[in-house]
Amino acid sequence: MLVLLTLAEAPHRFSQVQRAIPDISKRMLSQTLQTLERDGLVLRQVFATKPPSVEYRLTELGCSLFEPLTALVRWVERSHSSIRAARQDYDTSS
C-alpha cells in the first residue's frame, strides 16, 4: 500500500520511491514493484538515456483501487470507537 500511495502522488523513479519509504529494502521494493506490475497496477517505463532511467506510475487499474480503499478508510474512521469498545469488552471478559 505504501508503494501505491507513493505512486498515487506522481510517477517516480526507483530511488524516489525508496526515499519515500525509507524502511523498505531495495530487494523488497524491487519485488513489490514487479508484483504490482505483474498484477497490472503499476506500469514500468524505461527511458533510453545513458544510463537508462526507469519510471513507475499507476495504471488506470491501480488508480481505481483508491475508490474502495477510501471507502474502507472512512468505514474504519466511523467504526473506530465501536472497535475499541469491542476490544475492551473482549479483553475484560477473557
Protein Blocks (a to p, Z undefined) as FASTA:
>chain_A
ZZmmmmmmpccdfklmmmmmmmbcfklmmmmmmmmmmnopaccdddddddddddddddfk
lmmmmmmmmmmmmmmmmmmmmmmmmmmmmmmmZZ
